[in-house]
């Protein structure tokens, strides 16, 4: 059954047996993936990472090569 719940409510139901999946926005030629934050308070990632890590929830960050950028992400972040 599918439930449409806010991410905060879903996180409350999760434990160390669960996996949180959050896609990345970019990957560089060296395999470094990044999620760019969509709000001043960190968006979904900002709300989830601390609690997920504290609860032992595995976090998977998939990204496809269609999101590759031609420069190292560390360089792109300095722009």
N, C-alpha and C positions, 0 to 999 in steps of 0.2 A: 504494500500500500504506500502511495506517495503522500507525503505531508508537506505543505508549503509553510515552513516555519522560518522565522528570522534566524540568522546564523548564531546569535547568542543563545537561543533556545536549543538549537541542535547541539551546540557545544556542551550544554549542560547535560545532555543525554549521552554524550560520548565518554569512553574510557580507553584505557591502554590497549584494548583489543581492536580499536577502530583506526581508520586512516582518514586524514583530512587531505583533500586534493584541491590545490589552487594553481591554476595555470599561470605561467610566466608571460611577461610582455615582450621580452627580448632575450636572445642568446647571442653570445659573441663567438668568434672563430675558435676560441679556446675552451668552449663548453661552459662558460660562466653564464648562468641564467639569472635574470632579475625580474622582480615584480615592482613596478612603479606605483607609488601610493597615490590614490585618487582623491584623498582629502587631507586636510591638515592634521587629523587625528589618526591617520594611517589606514583608513578604509577597512576592508574585510581582514586583511593580514594583520593590521594593527590591533584589531579586536580579538583575533584568534591565537596568534603565535604564543604569547605568554601562557595563557591557560592551557593550550594544547601541550606545550612542552612540560608544564607542571604536572599534567595528568598522564604523561607518557604516551600521548597520541602521536602516531607516526604522521609526518607531514611529507607529502609527495608534491613536487613542483614540476609537472610535465610541460614541455615546450617543443614545438615543431620547428623544423628548419625554415619554414616560411617566415619565421620571426627573427632570422639572423640579421645582425647588424655588422657592418664591415670593419669595425674598430673594437678594441677591447672595451668592455663596459666601464672599467675604471677610468679610461680616458673620456668616454662619453659623459660620465657623471660630472666631470670637472668643467664641462662647457657651460 
